[in-house]
Amino acid sequence: MIKDSNKLNPKYLFLLFILLTSGVIIYKSLSQYLNQKYESKNSEDEISDKVSEESKINFNISRDCYVDAFSPNNYKPIENIPNEMNTPKFWISNYKNSSSLVMDYDKVKDLNAKILENNLGVYDLKNYSMPSKEEISNSIKEYAVNITKYYNDNKTKYTSKDEAVLKDNLNLNSISSPTLPQYGLTLTKTNIRSYPADSGAYKASDSIFIDMFQQSSLEINEPVVILHESLDKKWYFIQGYNYKGWCSSSNIGKVKNKDDLFNYLENNKFIITTGNHINAYSLDDNIKYSYNMGSKIFLYENNNETKDISQEIVNNNYIIKIPIKDENDNLIFKIGKLSFSEDTNYGYLSYTIENVLLQGFKSLGEKYDWGNKFNGRDCSGYISSIYNTMGFRLPRDTDPMEKIPCISLKLTGNKEKQIENLLPGSLLFMNNHVMMYLGNYTGSNYMIHAFRNTGDGISVNQVGVTSTKLPYNTSNSFLDKCSSVLTLK
């Protein structure tokens, strides 16, 4: 019998059915994926449309920076908080007026003036009155605590001899009584120390994260008043705008003319660093200079110094002034370039809730850094870096920061209920700690902060998003320990 060639074997029909079914499934999956990508892009574009005019320009240039900053590979969500809640987009969309101006820059300046008037540890260095010889000596002694209870970098206890050497370098017998301030400018990120020494002081031999000699830091392009010099001439005791202490003299360029310094600092042609960390390069030798969030970068105007720069460089970079010093330690400037692709803004950002949240999440996952010693920040340093981008000049520590004369609320009773309608970006204060409020979602309050650990013994040591119910100890939450909240308004 001859087989009919028009009839298919049943097993081939079955295989054909499998192939067709698989094709349909693949097609649907691919379509769903592409739709999600399209919707995600539209959602991100909606966010970018809400950013202030200054930020829009930068956002379009550095979109990759925007995405990367909000999705750090090393960030591990805390308290099993969903991934989408660890993004600024979520909290921006959670607050309907996020793009509205909270205060214009004139009102920001007014608040800065009130901070100065209230003696909160912030100084008007332009009109600084020199302290007496005794006052300088007392300030130095205030930091010079007994060090024999601490461990050094070699994990051994400091001895009385070590303490004598450090105190000898304070050079207390040579404090002068100048009538006029000696000004300087920071040439790089500059640590402010308790003693004129790089060596650390730690409470335990195996605990090197908290250096008790580290008080604070100043960013590049910050003015200082030089009050005293160490015996080895390697350190200055300085007054910065919100802190005093010892800093390496190699990081300071001296300024002969006060007016020249403040004409430079008050020039409104500047770039503000909006990225967590960015880099610029000198033109002549391509040396890298780092800038951190909130630091100012000043521009060269068209003049004879920049006329020979190639058009290719000018078309792709800001031409900036990089502060350095000459062989006599006097401040001078070299020409640098800052790529348009870096995360920066021309002038201060507008003070909107959207910009506060965008800036706050750029440090997500960054390590907690006591006194801003390395490249991270502690709790108040983190808050200051965010608000510096909008022109605020805040006190350095949490105690004076809590006393800023603005909208504030004492927390008592049902604290969760008290804060549920707070403006995002408001600051929650407890003893020696500050947190930034994000908003209320499905009845729970959330915040972002730089902190070390939770009350249940879990080490965090990073900037992270948590609920306000995060355990502080076995019987209290972080919010339970909060005393007040304030809104910079």
PLY file of the C-alpha trace (Angstrom):
ply
format ascii 1.0
element vertex 489
property float x
property float y
property float z
element edge 488
property int vertex1
property int vertex2
end_header
0.00 0.00 0.00
1.27 3.41 -0.96
1.22 5.94 1.94
-0.66 9.25 1.39
2.08 11.95 1.32
-0.49 14.72 2.15
-1.13 13.32 5.64
1.22 14.36 8.47
2.45 11.93 11.03
0.69 12.68 14.40
4.00 13.08 16.21
4.99 15.87 13.79
1.66 17.58 14.43
2.41 17.50 18.15
5.86 19.03 17.63
4.36 21.76 15.45
1.83 22.56 18.20
4.65 22.88 20.78
6.62 25.24 18.53
3.62 27.49 17.88
2.69 27.63 21.56
6.26 28.54 22.56
6.33 31.28 19.95
3.17 32.85 21.34
4.54 32.77 24.89
7.83 34.33 23.82
6.01 37.01 21.84
3.79 37.93 24.82
6.76 38.03 27.23
8.75 40.22 24.86
5.82 42.58 24.35
5.25 42.84 28.08
8.93 43.57 28.68
9.03 46.30 26.04
5.87 47.88 27.40
7.33 47.93 30.91
10.51 49.54 29.60
8.44 52.13 27.75
6.31 52.87 30.81
9.41 53.04 33.00
11.04 55.52 30.64
7.89 57.65 30.57
7.75 57.57 34.37
11.39 58.69 34.63
10.72 61.43 32.08
7.81 62.67 34.18
10.19 62.96 37.13
12.73 64.88 35.05
9.99 67.26 33.88
9.34 68.27 37.47
12.92 69.23 38.32
13.68 72.94 38.66
14.94 74.73 35.55
18.55 74.66 36.77
18.37 70.92 37.40
16.72 70.10 34.09
19.76 71.27 32.18
22.08 69.07 34.22
19.68 66.11 34.23
19.60 65.96 30.45
23.37 66.03 30.29
24.05 63.37 32.92
21.13 60.96 32.84
23.38 57.99 33.55
24.69 59.68 36.68
21.09 60.20 37.83
20.24 56.52 37.44
23.47 55.17 38.93
23.31 57.45 41.96
19.92 56.08 42.92
20.76 52.41 42.42
24.09 51.80 44.18
25.20 48.22 43.79
26.35 48.00 47.40
23.07 49.10 48.98
21.18 46.47 50.93
17.62 47.47 51.91
16.98 47.75 55.65
13.90 46.33 57.39
12.92 44.55 54.16
11.75 47.85 52.70
10.68 47.30 49.04
13.20 48.38 46.41
10.91 51.00 44.89
10.80 52.81 48.25
14.58 53.15 48.12
14.34 55.60 45.22
13.63 59.35 45.11
11.03 58.79 42.39
8.77 56.95 44.84
8.82 59.71 47.47
8.60 62.54 44.94
5.42 61.03 43.52
4.14 60.43 47.08
4.06 64.21 47.70
1.86 66.11 45.25
3.56 69.52 45.57
7.15 68.27 45.31
8.11 70.66 42.48
6.73 73.79 44.21
9.19 76.30 45.64
9.44 76.01 49.44
11.47 79.22 49.76
13.21 81.42 47.22
16.90 82.16 47.66
16.28 85.55 49.31
14.39 83.76 52.09
17.16 81.15 52.34
19.61 84.01 52.89
17.28 85.49 55.52
17.28 82.18 57.40
21.08 82.02 57.14
21.21 85.50 58.72
18.96 84.36 61.59
21.24 81.37 62.18
24.18 83.80 62.51
22.24 86.03 64.91
21.32 83.12 67.19
24.92 82.11 68.00
24.56 78.55 66.77
28.24 78.03 65.98
28.07 79.58 62.50
30.34 82.57 61.85
30.36 85.50 59.47
34.02 85.24 58.56
33.92 88.34 56.37
33.20 90.44 59.47
35.07 88.26 61.93
36.41 89.83 65.13
39.65 88.31 66.31
39.47 86.55 69.70
41.96 87.42 72.39
45.10 85.41 73.08
43.38 83.85 76.11
40.29 82.93 74.09
42.40 81.22 71.44
44.32 79.32 74.11
41.08 78.19 75.79
39.65 76.99 72.48
42.75 74.90 71.81
42.71 73.44 75.33
39.02 72.60 75.02
39.86 70.03 72.34
43.07 68.77 73.99
41.43 66.04 76.04
43.21 63.30 77.97
44.29 60.79 75.32
45.69 57.98 77.48
42.26 56.30 77.55
42.34 55.91 73.74
44.05 53.49 71.35
46.31 54.68 68.54
46.58 53.52 64.93
48.82 50.64 66.07
46.02 49.38 68.35
47.97 50.16 71.53
47.07 52.62 74.26
48.47 56.14 74.11
51.02 56.75 76.85
51.64 59.84 78.97
54.74 60.44 76.84
52.62 60.37 73.68
50.26 62.89 75.22
53.13 65.18 76.19
54.45 65.15 72.61
51.03 66.03 71.19
50.44 68.79 73.73
53.89 70.23 73.13
52.99 70.62 69.45
50.02 72.81 70.45
52.62 75.56 70.85
50.55 77.32 73.51
53.41 79.54 74.65
53.65 81.20 71.26
50.04 82.32 70.77
50.04 85.90 69.56
47.40 88.61 69.90
46.76 89.73 66.32
44.28 92.54 65.78
43.41 91.63 62.18
42.43 88.16 60.93
44.83 86.16 58.76
42.59 84.67 56.08
43.07 81.54 54.02
41.19 79.29 51.61
40.92 75.50 51.61
42.62 73.93 48.61
40.98 70.54 49.03
38.65 68.71 51.42
40.24 69.47 54.77
39.87 67.56 58.03
39.48 69.50 61.28
41.19 67.77 64.18
41.38 67.98 67.99
45.18 67.84 67.91
47.73 68.88 65.29
48.28 65.26 64.25
47.08 62.74 61.66
47.15 59.85 64.12
43.77 58.57 65.25
42.30 57.98 68.71
39.89 55.06 69.20
37.84 53.81 72.14
38.80 50.19 71.48
41.72 48.51 69.75
39.42 46.84 67.22
37.21 49.89 66.59
38.88 52.11 64.01
35.74 53.64 62.52
35.29 56.37 65.13
38.39 58.57 65.40
37.92 60.77 68.47
40.47 63.29 67.14
38.30 63.89 64.06
35.99 66.84 64.64
34.71 67.79 61.20
35.87 68.76 57.72
35.63 71.65 55.29
35.17 71.28 51.56
37.37 72.91 48.93
36.91 76.68 48.39
35.96 77.43 52.00
37.37 80.53 53.75
39.10 80.17 57.11
40.68 82.46 59.68
44.10 81.25 60.81
44.30 81.72 64.58
47.51 79.89 65.47
50.29 77.61 64.16
51.65 74.37 65.62
55.22 74.03 66.86
56.21 71.90 63.86
54.56 74.47 61.55
52.59 71.72 59.78
49.21 72.66 61.25
46.98 75.70 61.63
44.36 76.20 64.29
41.54 77.71 62.24
38.02 79.03 62.45
35.82 77.82 59.60
32.28 79.02 58.96
30.81 76.42 61.34
33.72 74.79 63.18
37.17 75.45 64.61
40.11 73.13 65.14
43.43 72.00 63.71
43.96 71.41 60.00
46.97 70.61 57.87
48.67 73.84 56.76
49.38 72.19 53.40
45.63 72.39 52.66
45.39 76.16 53.14
46.41 78.97 50.80
47.01 82.22 52.68
45.30 85.38 51.48
46.88 88.81 51.84
43.86 90.89 50.86
40.53 90.17 52.53
38.58 92.01 49.83
40.13 89.87 47.09
39.10 86.72 48.93
35.48 87.69 49.43
35.11 89.16 45.94
36.09 85.69 44.73
33.74 83.88 47.13
30.76 86.16 46.48
30.96 85.95 42.70
27.62 84.63 41.44
29.22 82.85 38.49
29.75 79.49 40.11
28.90 75.81 39.78
27.46 73.89 42.72
28.38 70.22 43.09
25.11 68.27 43.02
26.67 64.84 42.57
27.82 62.89 45.58
31.43 63.13 44.39
32.74 64.56 41.12
36.13 65.28 39.54
37.70 68.17 37.66
41.15 68.34 36.04
43.84 70.99 35.69
44.55 71.97 32.10
48.33 72.16 32.24
49.12 68.83 33.96
45.76 66.97 34.07
45.83 66.51 37.85
42.50 65.33 39.30
40.70 67.50 41.85
37.73 66.08 43.75
34.61 67.94 44.85
31.85 66.69 47.14
28.16 67.49 47.22
27.49 71.10 48.16
30.94 72.48 47.33
31.27 75.52 45.08
33.37 75.67 41.92
34.14 79.12 40.50
34.32 79.92 36.80
36.86 81.83 34.77
35.36 84.64 32.77
36.55 85.28 29.23
39.90 87.01 29.59
43.51 86.79 28.54
44.19 83.81 30.80
41.75 81.56 28.94
41.90 82.89 25.37
44.30 80.18 24.16
42.21 77.22 25.34
41.13 75.04 22.43
37.53 75.28 21.25
37.13 71.52 21.72
37.79 71.87 25.46
35.55 74.93 25.77
32.70 73.18 23.96
32.68 70.26 26.41
33.76 71.75 29.72
33.33 74.56 32.19
36.61 76.47 32.53
37.14 76.73 36.27
39.45 78.24 38.87
41.33 75.63 40.91
42.82 77.03 44.13
46.47 76.17 44.79
49.30 78.01 46.53
52.72 79.33 45.57
56.08 78.63 47.18
55.29 81.22 49.88
51.98 79.52 50.80
49.96 82.33 49.23
46.73 81.53 47.39
46.85 81.49 43.61
44.70 79.83 40.95
45.27 77.50 38.05
43.00 76.86 35.11
40.94 73.68 35.20
38.23 71.95 33.23
35.00 70.46 34.55
33.10 68.25 32.13
29.50 69.20 31.34
28.68 65.53 31.95
29.49 65.78 35.67
26.55 66.07 38.09
26.59 69.83 38.74
24.33 72.87 38.51
24.97 76.47 37.48
24.25 78.31 40.74
22.29 76.93 43.65
19.44 74.50 43.16
15.96 75.82 43.86
14.67 74.81 47.28
11.93 72.34 46.33
11.00 69.08 48.01
11.84 67.31 44.77
15.39 68.65 44.78
15.83 67.80 48.48
14.78 64.20 47.81
16.86 63.90 44.64
19.95 65.08 46.53
19.26 62.94 49.57
19.20 59.69 47.63
22.48 60.31 45.83
24.28 59.15 48.98
22.16 56.04 49.49
24.37 53.15 50.58
27.39 55.34 51.26
29.31 54.39 54.40
28.74 56.26 57.64
31.82 58.41 58.25
32.34 59.99 61.67
33.36 63.64 61.30
33.42 63.26 57.48
37.00 62.03 57.83
37.18 60.11 54.58
34.79 60.42 51.65
31.56 59.73 53.50
29.52 61.70 56.02
28.06 61.37 59.48
24.40 62.15 60.21
24.62 65.95 60.36
27.25 66.08 57.61
24.85 64.18 55.37
22.04 66.67 56.04
24.30 69.68 55.49
25.58 68.36 52.15
21.99 68.15 50.85
20.95 71.64 51.94
24.28 73.23 50.94
23.29 72.65 47.31
20.40 75.10 47.85
22.48 77.76 49.58
21.87 76.97 53.26
24.70 77.47 55.77
23.77 75.18 58.65
25.38 74.53 62.05
27.73 71.55 62.02
26.41 69.49 64.95
22.95 68.18 65.75
22.45 70.14 68.99
22.75 73.64 67.44
21.08 72.40 64.26
18.00 71.51 66.31
17.85 75.14 67.50
17.64 76.73 64.03
14.93 79.43 64.20
12.37 78.02 61.79
9.17 75.96 61.89
9.62 73.42 64.69
7.52 71.02 66.70
8.21 69.39 70.07
7.39 65.68 69.94
5.33 64.19 72.76
2.62 61.58 73.11
1.65 59.86 69.84
4.69 60.86 67.83
3.77 58.73 64.79
0.52 60.70 64.49
2.29 64.02 65.05
4.64 63.61 62.11
2.44 61.90 59.50
1.76 65.18 57.63
5.26 66.64 57.84
6.84 68.26 54.82
9.29 65.75 53.27
12.83 66.90 53.98
11.95 67.93 57.54
14.56 67.04 60.16
13.90 64.67 63.07
16.17 65.11 66.10
17.17 62.82 68.91
20.22 62.95 71.17
23.30 63.19 68.89
21.42 62.13 65.77
19.40 63.73 62.96
17.25 62.06 60.30
15.42 63.38 57.23
11.71 62.67 56.91
10.56 61.14 53.60
6.82 60.83 54.03
3.94 58.67 55.14
2.94 55.66 53.07
0.05 53.32 53.90
-0.02 54.60 57.47
3.71 54.26 58.21
6.32 57.03 58.41
9.73 56.74 56.74
13.05 58.55 56.92
16.55 58.49 55.41
19.68 58.99 57.51
23.36 58.16 57.95
23.62 55.86 60.96
25.75 53.13 62.49
23.45 50.43 63.81
19.98 49.49 64.97
18.90 48.82 68.52
18.64 45.10 67.88
22.38 44.87 67.30
22.45 44.98 63.50
25.41 46.96 62.16
24.42 49.25 59.27
27.08 51.98 58.92
25.54 53.60 55.87
22.97 56.03 54.53
19.70 54.12 54.40
15.92 54.32 54.26
14.11 53.06 57.35
10.75 53.37 59.00
10.50 55.61 62.05
9.71 52.40 63.99
13.29 51.18 63.52
14.39 49.74 66.92
16.62 52.07 68.93
16.84 49.64 71.83
14.80 46.74 73.12
11.93 48.98 74.25
12.07 52.11 72.06
12.01 53.00 68.40
14.13 55.77 66.86
11.04 57.99 66.80
10.35 57.27 70.47
13.74 58.84 71.24
13.12 61.91 69.06
12.61 65.22 70.87
11.65 67.54 68.05
11.26 68.06 64.33
11.95 71.17 62.28
11.27 72.28 58.73
13.66 74.73 57.06
10.98 77.26 56.28
0 1
1 2
2 3
3 4
4 5
5 6
6 7
7 8
8 9
9 10
10 11
11 12
12 13
13 14
14 15
15 16
16 17
17 18
18 19
19 20
20 21
21 22
22 23
23 24
24 25
25 26
26 27
27 28
28 29
29 30
30 31
31 32
32 33
33 34
34 35
35 36
36 37
37 38
38 39
39 40
40 41
41 42
42 43
43 44
44 45
45 46
46 47
47 48
48 49
49 50
50 51
51 52
52 53
53 54
54 55
55 56
56 57
57 58
58 59
59 60
60 61
61 62
62 63
63 64
64 65
65 66
66 67
67 68
68 69
69 70
70 71
71 72
72 73
73 74
74 75
75 76
76 77
77 78
78 79
79 80
80 81
81 82
82 83
83 84
84 85
85 86
86 87
87 88
88 89
89 90
90 91
91 92
92 93
93 94
94 95
95 96
96 97
97 98
98 99
99 100
100 101
101 102
102 103
103 104
104 105
105 106
106 107
107 108
108 109
109 110
110 111
111 112
112 113
113 114
114 115
115 116
116 117
117 118
118 119
119 120
120 121
121 122
122 123
123 124
124 125
125 126
126 127
127 128
128 129
129 130
130 131
131 132
132 133
133 134
134 135
135 136
136 137
137 138
138 139
139 140
140 141
141 142
142 143
143 144
144 145
145 146
146 147
147 148
148 149
149 150
150 151
151 152
152 153
153 154
154 155
155 156
156 157
157 158
158 159
159 160
160 161
161 162
162 163
163 164
164 165
165 166
166 167
167 168
168 169
169 170
170 171
171 172
172 173
173 174
174 175
175 176
176 177
177 178
178 179
179 180
180 181
181 182
182 183
183 184
184 185
185 186
186 187
187 188
188 189
189 190
190 191
191 192
192 193
193 194
194 195
195 196
196 197
197 198
198 199
199 200
200 201
201 202
202 203
203 204
204 205
205 206
206 207
207 208
208 209
209 210
210 211
211 212
212 213
213 214
214 215
215 216
216 217
217 218
218 219
219 220
220 221
221 222
222 223
223 224
224 225
225 226
226 227
227 228
228 229
229 230
230 231
231 232
232 233
233 234
234 235
235 236
236 237
237 238
238 239
239 240
240 241
241 242
242 243
243 244
244 245
245 246
246 247
247 248
248 249
249 250
250 251
251 252
252 253
253 254
254 255
255 256
256 257
257 258
258 259
259 260
260 261
261 262
262 263
263 264
264 265
265 266
266 267
267 268
268 269
269 270
270 271
271 272
272 273
273 274
274 275
275 276
276 277
277 278
278 279
279 280
280 281
281 282
282 283
283 284
284 285
285 286
286 287
287 288
288 289
289 290
290 291
291 292
292 293
293 294
294 295
295 296
296 297
297 298
298 299
299 300
300 301
301 302
302 303
303 304
304 305
305 306
306 307
307 308
308 309
309 310
310 311
311 312
312 313
313 314
314 315
315 316
316 317
317 318
318 319
319 320
320 321
321 322
322 323
323 324
324 325
325 326
326 327
327 328
328 329
329 330
330 331
331 332
332 333
333 334
334 335
335 336
336 337
337 338
338 339
339 340
340 341
341 342
342 343
343 344
344 345
345 346
346 347
347 348
348 349
349 350
350 351
351 352
352 353
353 354
354 355
355 356
356 357
357 358
358 359
359 360
360 361
361 362
362 363
363 364
364 365
365 366
366 367
367 368
368 369
369 370
370 371
371 372
372 373
373 374
374 375
375 376
376 377
377 378
378 379
379 380
380 381
381 382
382 383
383 384
384 385
385 386
386 387
387 388
388 389
389 390
390 391
391 392
392 393
393 394
394 395
395 396
396 397
397 398
398 399
399 400
400 401
401 402
402 403
403 404
404 405
405 406
406 407
407 408
408 409
409 410
410 411
411 412
412 413
413 414
414 415
415 416
416 417
417 418
418 419
419 420
420 421
421 422
422 423
423 424
424 425
425 426
426 427
427 428
428 429
429 430
430 431
431 432
432 433
433 434
434 435
435 436
436 437
437 438
438 439
439 440
440 441
441 442
442 443
443 444
444 445
445 446
446 447
447 448
448 449
449 450
450 451
451 452
452 453
453 454
454 455
455 456
456 457
457 458
458 459
459 460
460 461
461 462
462 463
463 464
464 465
465 466
466 467
467 468
468 469
469 470
470 471
471 472
472 473
473 474
474 475
475 476
476 477
477 478
478 479
479 480
480 481
481 482
482 483
483 484
484 485
485 486
486 487
487 488
